[in-house]
Amino acid sequence: MSTHARLLAEALSARADDELAALFARREVRPEVPWNDFFDAAEALLDPASLGRILPRLTRAEAGALSRAVDGGDPGAAAPTLRALALLSPSGGSVPPSVAAAVAGRPAPAPLAEHAAEPEPADETSTARAAERAFTTVATLADALLLAEEAPLALLAGGTVGLSEKRRLIERGLPDATPLIDDLLALGSGAGLLRPVERTLRLADVGAAWLRLPGPARWAQLVVGFRAALPPALRTAEGGWIPLACWPLEHPWDGTWPAKAEALIRQARLLGLVTEDEARTEDGPEPAETPWAAAARRGADPDPSGLADFVPAEVDRIFLQNDLTAIAPGPLLPAHDLRLRGMAARESASQASSYRFTADSLTSALSAGETAAGIVAFLEEISLTGVPQPLRYLLTQSASRHGQVQVGTDPDTGRTRVRSDDPHLLQAIGVDQALRPLGLIPEGDALTTRVNRDTVFWALSDEHYPAALVDERGGMERPSRTLAPPAPAEEPTVDRYAPLIARLRAAGGADADTAWLERELEHAAKQRSVVAVSVAMPDGSTRELILEVTGFGGGRLRGRDRASDVERTLPLRSILSTRAVEESGS
């Protein structure tokens, strides 16, 4: 027990609820922590384990100020923040012993260096390369989102996708580089396009809307999400970000921070905000900045107009050919590309993309809700060469097969029911090894399973069966992929900690001295400590007794008097104060 804990407890009790909530949030206190009073809170906040969690979270300015205070110096402008974090004494700039012990051995951060008001601008060649990188990033992330829409990406315990999922992404055209895939998915998650749900990464409704945006708007939304997801230490008061040379240094007592900062800098490069060229500063290398990054860095809305000058313009027309292929003479408008890829397999992707129509791709389009008439109308609208006869014939043939497999729900049993007028097709489905996880079993003229209807439908569609969703009356339904549920509204910090704060305040009485005295005596009884007890005698005098404490309860202290070697029981109301007694070694 220390006087520092008592002073902190009294200071905590005097803070407003929002100040306490902010402290608990920054110190990563669980709202359900079993604290009974402010003395519990003070002791826990000064505990080495709690300090070991907050010190790596300190910014370079905060860590430097705390180091100076430990050495007896002035913490300067950071003193109010450190005091709010319970790392400095409530009054003055002294450091509690447990905090000083936790800081001991940690290197003092280097002082903040002076930086130019504006980063070094990139040269034209580097700017062009950065624009191409941003263009590729947006297109590649769109491919990853489409794959996540087809089937959620499984996450490992650490929150990243595993090797099997990365192979799936690479097979769909993503770069064969693990850090790059992680960075791309991090950009998507930071912008809210992807959401982790039950150890999977799913496409969010924001991501589904993003896929239909023009390229420049896609890029701008990614930059906004990237900036918003940056840790507070990297943000400026205006809402932008600090020089990138400072990023690896901003959490000097966190051993994992340099790798995290390097990943964020890689993401900035993927977005074309900075280039590979670097200028030397006192804090380290500062990447050169592209023209379109300046507005976002200052906290304004990203301006993609400069970026558009360096990337190919999007086109809204294609060439349909007799060999069942489609050629886009440039980057196709995302809305057109998205719909076209729903009915044709993309064979190549670059500034000019090619697509191939097959019976399977058209069947998948029809299963996903397209109609033959709707497909023809769309292709006639965007084709510069009309719709060739071979493609019309293939579409007619696919439409005639569509719906041969009907997936619905049995109203009596609630089980999913798969029907077809073609018994051979139904038999093929029943023995298809790829569909074994569905647990389909024969039941009369159909196959049934406990797996929900939508899952069965999409599994059949992914295996290129001409499946269709039907309602209870047998009518066709338009299917839709399941998106991640909306993120729950974040509970305000004050509300999250309200029960804890109320419990702490309810335990605080008007007599803080008595509460602290009881706590000291309880601690002495647990440790069987030797203490000097100042006792008020009936005649008004004060007497000090040296007791080896044996118990405390019911408002009474019990212990052996070292002077007379007798057991004494003292009522709490008679005890004025206590102090620890150092025992001499034998």
ROLUMDO-68029 format. One line per 8 residues: their letters; for each residue x, y, z of C-alpha. Coordinates in steps of 0.001 Angstrom, whole numbers, plus 500000, padded with zeros to 6 digits. Example, Ala and Ser with C-alpha at 12.3 -4.5 7.8 and 13.67 -1.06 7.14 Angstrom:
<nodes>
AS = 512300/495500/507800; 513670/498940/507140
</nodes>
This chain:
<nodes>
MSTHARLL = 500000/500000/500000; 501382/503445/499134; 500408/507031/499645; 500646/507408/495852; 497708/505021/495459; 495720/506982/498026; 496426/510313/496345; 495467/508847/492983
AEALSARA = 492246/507360/494428; 491221/510745/495796; 492052/512415/492463; 490065/509804/490545; 487007/510318/492715; 487122/514030/491900; 487170/513491/488122; 484077/513829/485959
DDELAALF = 482508/510698/484499; 483700/511461/480972; 487261/511966/482209; 487183/508634/484036; 485746/506888/480976; 488485/508371/478759; 491153/507221/481239; 489751/503687/481458
ARREVRPE = 489501/503432/477665; 493070/504610/477081; 494346/502298/479836; 492401/499398/478251; 490356/498685/481379; 487633/496070/480920; 484184/497508/481800; 483426/494361/483859
VPWNDFFD = 486626/494610/485956; 485848/493670/489617; 486857/496953/491257; 484875/497859/494357; 486091/501404/495002; 488511/504054/493816; 491276/502557/495936; 490974/499353/493877
AAEALLDP = 491114/501447/490714; 494191/503376/491857; 496094/500251/492865; 495235/498533/489579; 496303/501530/487475; 499660/501634/489299; 500145/497872/489006; 503160/496829/486859
ASLGRILP = 500971/494701/484568; 498688/497646/483787; 501657/499942/483262; 503196/497372/480942; 500146/497734/478693; 499992/501534/478561; 503681/502394/478125; 503932/500840/474618
RLTRAEAG = 500842/502865/473633; 502449/506208/474496; 503386/508478/471618; 506923/509691/471149; 506088/513048/472764; 504379/511378/475744; 507143/508811/476236; 509828/511502/476039
ALSRAVDG = 508028/513670/478595; 507613/510723/480978; 511292/509833/480627; 512250/513400/481539; 509921/513348/484547; 511438/510078/485784; 514884/511713/485572; 513617/514685/487565
GDPGAAAP = 513046/516955/484600; 510027/518928/483442; 507491/516878/481451; 506451/520070/479680; 503301/520312/477590; 502611/516572/477904; 502139/516799/481700; 498314/517145/481582
TLRALALL = 498039/514107/479308; 500331/511996/481493; 498447/513109/484590; 495146/512194/482929; 496623/508746/482248; 497556/508371/485951; 501262/508266/485094; 502143/511419/487034
SPSGGSVP = 501175/512369/490561; 497815/514181/490702; 499575/517409/491667; 503012/518381/490434; 505239/516503/488023; 506577/513740/490264; 506346/510135/489109; 504912/507338/491310
PSVAAAVA = 507574/504730/492162; 505804/501918/490271; 505686/504066/487136; 509372/504977/487494; 510231/501288/487906; 508237/500395/484783; 510002/503096/482752; 513461/502118/484021
GRPAPAPL = 515495/500431/481319; 513407/501809/478457; 515402/504025/476085; 514545/507715/476136; 512962/508606/472770; 514856/510910/470449; 513539/514485/470506; 511158/515558/467773
AEHAAEPE = 512969/516790/464683; 512036/519799/462601; 510330/518929/459317; 509633/520981/456234; 506107/522321/455987; 505567/520307/452788; 507060/516921/451787; 509412/516717/448837
PADETSTA = 507312/516521/445629; 507833/513482/443429; 509338/513885/439984; 507250/513213/436894; 508569/509692/436292; 507939/508592/439887; 504544/510282/439830; 503534/508299/436756
RAAERAFT = 504642/505042/438387; 502689/505908/441550; 499566/506591/439479; 499883/503212/437778; 500316/501561/441177; 497161/503263/442500; 495229/502195/439382; 496368/498577/439861
TVATLADA = 495557/498644/443578; 491971/499736/443008; 491401/497101/440312; 493051/494308/442309; 491111/495117/445467; 487900/494969/443428; 488839/491411/442405; 489382/490491/446068
LLLAEEAP = 485988/491923/447033; 484238/489942/444310; 485893/486783/445578; 484804/487579/449138; 481255/488043/447819; 481314/484564/446289; 482612/482961/449490; 483869/484685/452673
LALLAGGT = 487628/484626/453238; 488587/482501/456243; 490684/484311/458846; 493420/482943/461075; 493523/483645/464808; 495763/486666/464165; 493171/488272/461886; 494917/487627/458553
VGLSEKRR = 493888/485241/455789; 495641/481873/455618; 497741/480382/452835; 494822/478471/451298; 492803/481685/450945; 495816/483510/449545; 496181/480763/446921; 492512/481292/446034
LIERGLPD = 493158/485023/445663; 496292/484444/443580; 494381/482070/441276; 491939/484922/440645; 494714/487269/439560; 495940/488903/442760; 499734/489393/443002; 501683/486396/444260
ATPLIDDL = 503113/488217/447293; 501858/487596/450814; 502581/491066/452321; 500932/492726/449331; 497748/490654/449733; 497649/491464/453460; 498077/495167/452686; 495321/495114/450054
LALGSGAG = 492870/493427/452417; 493879/495841/455189; 493012/498756/452890; 489634/497187/452161; 488931/496574/455837; 490077/500060/456845; 487666/501608/454357; 484807/499434/455627
LLRPVERT = 484521/497500/452344; 485238/494205/454116; 484114/493226/457617; 485388/490434/459864; 482471/488232/460958; 483021/485036/462973; 486575/484356/461784; 485733/485234/458182
LRLADVGA = 486198/488348/456068; 482967/489246/454270; 481937/491843/451734; 480080/494687/453450; 477231/496656/451937; 479640/499592/451672; 481940/497356/449618; 479103/496259/447330
AWLRLPGP = 478300/499935/446629; 482015/500749/446163; 482312/498120/443416; 479882/500126/441282; 481675/503461/441644; 483857/504954/438886; 487582/504433/439336; 488450/507927/440689
ARWAQLVV = 485641/507745/443267; 486820/504279/444303; 490327/505633/444907; 489067/508653/446870; 486949/506468/449159; 489925/504193/449822; 492087/507159/450786; 489416/508472/453162
GFRAALPP = 489178/505042/454790; 492957/504681/455000; 493300/508072/456677; 490462/507416/459128; 491988/504071/460125; 495411/505566/460936; 496320/505401/464647; 495746/508711/466480
ALRTAEGG = 499504/509202/466915; 499864/509606/463140; 497005/512085/462710; 497189/515866/462836; 494769/518214/464538; 493468/519193/461071; 492554/515575/460285; 495490/514770/458011
WIPLACWP = 498672/512874/458835; 502150/513703/460101; 505293/513276/457938; 505821/509628/457018; 509415/509763/458269; 507977/510033/461799; 505642/507066/461519; 508093/504316/462580
LEHPWDGT = 509149/506401/465623; 505757/507338/467061; 505478/504489/469599; 509086/504079/470762; 508302/501597/473565; 506268/499224/471396; 508504/496563/469862; 505872/495635/467272
WPAKAEAL = 505240/499191/466121; 507989/499563/463450; 506543/496618/461491; 503021/498085/461770; 504255/501494/460624; 506091/499949/457678; 502873/498186/456636; 501002/501512/456740
IRQARLLG = 503688/503158/454604; 503392/500291/452103; 499643/500902/451978; 500261/504604/451316; 502467/503572/448388; 499801/501182/447092; 497368/504103/447021; 499874/506190/445076
LVTEDEAR = 500141/508783/447858; 503922/508549/448018; 506637/507115/445793; 509676/504919/446256; 511922/508000/446089; 512958/509263/449517; 514547/512361/451025; 516718/512104/454142
TEDGPEPA = 515505/513790/457341; 516676/513683/460956; 513894/511188/461736; 514650/508963/458745; 513714/508668/455069; 510718/510725/453953; 508998/509365/450798; 508318/511896/448048
ETPWAAAA = 504666/512922/447756; 502473/512784/444663; 500411/515857/443702; 497048/514227/444487; 498092/513300/448033; 498456/516855/449349; 494758/517530/450003; 494282/514284/451943
RRGADPDP = 497486/514865/453940; 496210/518284/455036; 492860/516831/456133; 490752/517887/453139; 488747/515626/450828; 490992/513640/448447; 491163/515131/444961; 491605/512431/442279
SGLADFVP = 491651/514886/439361; 495451/514927/439158; 495568/511141/439312; 493130/510867/436411; 495668/512635/434147; 498099/509716/434536; 495759/506704/434172; 493830/505524/431122
AEVDRIFL = 490317/506852/430773; 487470/504442/431471; 485396/503297/428494; 481732/502358/428289; 481784/500285/425087; 483102/496845/424096; 483642/494782/420948; 481714/491479/420817
QNDLTAIA = 483317/488897/418507; 482125/485729/416774; 484452/483558/418873; 482302/484339/421960; 484766/486874/423378; 484385/490516/424331; 487173/493070/424154; 487157/496299/426147
PGPLLPAH = 489522/498816/424460; 490337/500350/427842; 489396/500032/431498; 485673/499313/431428; 483390/501374/433632; 483152/499442/436935; 479358/499105/436744; 479618/497631/433223
DLRLRGMA = 482587/495461/434161; 480781/494113/437215; 477700/493095/435228; 479723/491727/432308; 481792/489546/434647; 478553/488116/435956; 477865/486578/432526; 481363/486075/431058
ARESASQA = 484689/484891/432444; 487376/487571/432353; 490425/486144/430605; 492827/489055/430912; 492888/492290/432833; 494996/495288/431942; 494317/498563/430209; 492409/496445/427669
SSYRFTAD = 490475/493490/429080; 489026/490419/427400; 486056/488298/428464; 484760/484923/427237; 481172/483734/427199; 480574/480051/427937; 477555/477908/428649; 478604/477782/432307
SLTSALSA = 479098/481555/432598; 475701/482272/431051; 474045/479648/433259; 475608/481327/436304; 474259/484683/435141; 470764/483292/434734; 470970/481609/438141; 472044/484919/439674
GETAAGIV = 468856/486595/438451; 469656/487741/434908; 467200/487002/432107; 467976/486181/428490; 466234/489367/427339; 468062/491436/429939; 471446/490054/428865; 470788/490795/425186
AFLEEISL = 469575/494329/425974; 472674/495041/428084; 475074/493724/425442; 473349/495650/422657; 473667/498820/424728; 477418/498565/425288; 478571/496699/422155; 480052/498555/419225
TGVPQPLR = 479608/495481/417023; 476128/494271/417988; 475479/490819/419443; 476928/488065/417194; 474702/485143/416207; 476882/482495/417963; 476437/484325/421252; 472682/484624/420766
YLLTQSAS = 472465/480887/420056; 474513/479995/423152; 472366/482257/425298; 469152/480717/423961; 470496/477245/424639; 471548/478173/428200; 468184/479827/428910; 466362/476673/427843
RHGQVQVG = 468303/474676/430442; 467965/477268/433210; 465739/476229/436067; 466107/472496/435460; 467226/472283/439088; 464864/473994/441517; 465892/474804/445079; 463182/475607/447620
TDPDTGRT = 462052/474984/451177; 459595/472233/452126; 456819/474075/454031; 456018/470980/456126; 459513/470013/457310; 461467/473241/456824; 464200/471271/455028; 465746/472469/451785
RVRSDDPH = 464401/470548/448804; 466230/470118/445453; 464023/468993/442521; 464495/468351/438806; 462452/466821/436003; 465671/465204/434780; 466371/462206/437073; 469851/461768/435636
LLQAIGVD = 470741/465366/436557; 469384/464857/440061; 471403/461649/440395; 474561/463475/439292; 473995/466092/441979; 473514/463392/444601; 476917/461805/443894; 478877/465009/443192
QALRPLGL = 481827/464965/445626; 482034/468743/445638; 478512/468873/447113; 479042/466271/449855; 479263/468918/452635; 475599/469783/451893; 474463/466374/453164; 471917/465870/450385
IPEGDALT = 469844/462681/450796; 467238/461165/448415; 463647/461634/449512; 461049/460594/446945; 461607/462469/443698; 463919/465055/445302; 467038/465552/447399; 466711/467149/450839
TRVNRDTV = 469085/468612/453399; 469093/470584/456622; 471421/473182/455088; 469592/476446/454360; 468189/477070/450904; 470477/479927/449864; 473650/478009/450741; 472485/475004/448694
FWALSDEH = 471544/477222/445751; 474904/478991/445606; 476788/475702/446006; 474924/474268/443014; 475456/477468/441000; 479175/477512/441768; 479365/473957/440378; 477586/475201/437212
YPAALVDE = 474308/473361/437702; 471321/475187/436101; 469796/475964/439492; 467016/478392/440315; 465520/479536/443595; 461778/478930/443947; 459253/480029/446547; 456623/477850/448210
RGGMERPS = 454359/478121/445136; 457159/477187/442727; 457697/480716/441402; 461202/481866/440509; 463003/484159/442969; 465924/486481/442331; 468865/485364/444491; 471274/487652/446277
RTLAPPAP = 474612/486984/447884; 474686/487381/451645; 476657/490450/452697; 478231/491052/456073; 475704/492363/458587; 476019/496089/459336; 478556/496937/462009; 476861/497480/465368
AEEPTVDR = 476731/501079/466523; 479702/501784/468747; 478620/502426/472316; 479798/505812/473651; 482763/505449/475982; 480920/507044/478913; 477998/504641/478505; 480315/501643/478263
YAPLIARL = 481939/502445/481603; 478827/503884/483304; 478120/500785/485494; 481744/500615/486652; 481901/504342/487445; 478590/504173/489307; 479885/501273/491416; 483080/503143/492274
RAAGGADA = 481173/506276/493262; 478664/504312/495345; 481506/502823/497396; 483047/506214/498148; 481909/507674/501455; 482388/511117/502872; 485163/509903/505222; 488023/509036/502865
DTAWLERE = 490490/508867/505775; 488532/506065/507453; 488167/504173/504161; 491896/504382/503548; 492679/503344/507123; 490472/500250/506751; 492276/499387/503548; 495698/499711/505174
LEHAAKQR = 494616/497495/508076; 493148/494853/505751; 496412/494787/503834; 498451/494533/507046; 496281/491624/508248; 496754/489743/504968; 500526/490247/505128; 500724/489771/508932
SVVAVSVA = 502781/492940/508928; 504279/494766/511883; 502813/498265/512129; 502925/501195/514527; 499343/502062/515501; 498478/505462/516931; 495561/504938/519365; 493301/507543/520994
MPDGSTRE = 493059/506733/524730; 489933/507386/526885; 491705/510216/528757; 492290/512101/525488; 495948/511179/525162; 497505/509314/522237; 499576/506162/522541; 501567/504313/519903
LILEVTGF = 501574/500511/519918; 503815/498259/517846; 501601/495368/516736; 502160/492259/514700; 498750/492258/512990; 496897/488939/513097; 493442/489918/511864; 491017/492661/510962
GGGRLRGR = 487237/492413/510781; 484034/493612/512316; 485545/497050/512839; 488325/495687/515103; 492061/495167/514693; 493760/492231/516398; 497487/491833/516896; 500295/490927/519291
DRASDVER = 501830/493846/521163; 505589/493603/520613; 506357/495530/523827; 504224/493498/526284; 503879/490304/524225; 500076/490221/524722; 497211/490019/522230; 495316/493267/521798
TLPLRSIL = 492016/494061/520093; 491513/497682/519099; 488265/499213/517803; 488666/501006/514498; 487183/504223/515905; 490110/504463/518352; 492837/504098/515678; 494110/507439/514452
STRAVEES = 496789/506304/511996; 499265/503564/511137; 502751/503360/509722; 504880/500474/508601; 507697/499332/510883; 510913/498013/509414; 511947/494806/511159; 515633/494459/511952
GS = 517337/491373/510518; 518407/488607/512881
</nodes>
